[in-house]
Amino acid sequence: MSQVSRETKGQRSILETCDSRLRLFWLLPRRLASGLVGIYQKVFSPDHSFWSKSLFPHGYCKYMPSCSEYSKLSLKKHGLIVGSLKNLWRILRCNPWSKGGMDLP
């Protein structure tokens, strides 16, 4: 009886280890893309960068959340492919003729 329970515990730990490694590789592209968006936010974004607070004290983007924050949220929620398509659609909607407002992924 104890031999069987030891084997199942050993098998479970191997399966859990394999599952965590697969999950790491599955989430890696999503995390890399989100990291690139984070770098963009810190360096270039008119809403989030270090230089933007003096130029745009009340923010620049007409949408809430900003396009880069929307991008991070949609990548986290929908993954790399669907999240990227949603980001592209959001950027295409951001134009002088749009009303803006609240837009969650």
C-alpha positions in Angstrom: 0.0 0.0 0.0 2.7 2.5 0.9 4.7 1.5 -2.2 1.8 2.4 -4.4 1.3 5.8 -2.7 5.0 6.5 -3.0 4.9 5.8 -6.8 1.9 8.0 -7.4 3.5 10.8 -5.4 6.7 10.4 -7.5 4.6 10.4 -10.7 2.7 13.4 -9.6 5.8 15.4 -8.9 7.2 14.5 -12.4 4.0 15.5 -14.0 3.8 18.8 -12.0 7.4 19.5 -13.0 6.7 18.9 -16.7 3.5 20.9 -16.4 5.3 23.9 -14.9 8.0 23.8 -17.7 5.4 23.6 -20.4 3.5 26.5 -18.8 6.7 28.5 -18.8 7.3 28.0 -22.5 3.6 28.6 -23.3 3.6 31.9 -21.4 7.1 33.1 -22.6 6.0 34.9 -25.8 3.2 36.6 -24.0 5.6 37.8 -21.3 8.2 38.9 -23.8 5.6 41.0 -25.7 4.4 42.5 -22.4 7.9 43.3 -21.4 8.5 45.1 -24.7 5.3 47.2 -24.1 6.7 48.0 -20.6 9.9 49.3 -22.1 7.9 51.3 -24.6 5.9 52.8 -21.7 9.0 53.8 -19.7 10.9 55.3 -22.7 8.5 56.6 -25.4 4.9 56.7 -24.2 3.3 60.1 -23.9 1.3 58.9 -21.0 3.7 56.8 -19.0 7.3 57.8 -19.7 9.7 59.8 -17.5 9.6 62.9 -19.8 5.8 63.0 -20.4 4.8 64.2 -16.9 6.1 67.7 -17.6 4.6 68.0 -21.1 1.3 66.3 -20.4 0.5 66.6 -16.7 -3.1 65.3 -17.2 -2.2 62.6 -19.7 -2.3 62.4 -23.4 -4.5 59.5 -24.5 -8.2 60.0 -25.0 -9.0 56.4 -24.1 -8.9 54.9 -20.7 -6.7 52.8 -20.2 -4.1 54.2 -22.6 -3.2 52.1 -25.7 0.0 50.7 -24.1 -1.8 49.7 -20.9 -4.6 48.2 -23.0 -2.0 46.3 -24.9 -0.5 44.8 -21.7 -4.0 43.9 -20.4 -5.1 42.2 -23.6 -1.8 40.3 -23.9 -2.3 39.0 -20.4 -6.0 38.1 -20.9 -6.1 36.8 -24.5 -2.5 35.7 -25.2 -0.1 36.8 -27.9 -2.1 36.3 -31.1 -5.5 37.4 -30.1 -4.1 40.1 -27.8 -2.0 41.5 -30.7 -5.0 41.6 -33.0 -7.0 43.4 -30.3 -4.2 45.9 -29.9 -4.0 46.6 -33.6 -7.7 47.2 -33.7 -7.4 49.6 -30.7 -4.6 51.5 -32.4 -6.6 51.8 -35.6 -9.5 53.2 -33.7 -7.3 55.9 -32.0 -7.7 58.8 -34.4 -8.8 62.4 -34.3 -12.4 61.5 -35.2 -13.0 59.0 -32.4 -14.7 60.0 -29.1 -12.4 58.0 -26.8 -13.6 57.0 -23.4 -13.5 53.8 -21.4 -12.4 50.7 -23.4 -11.4 47.5 -21.6 -10.0 44.4 -23.3 
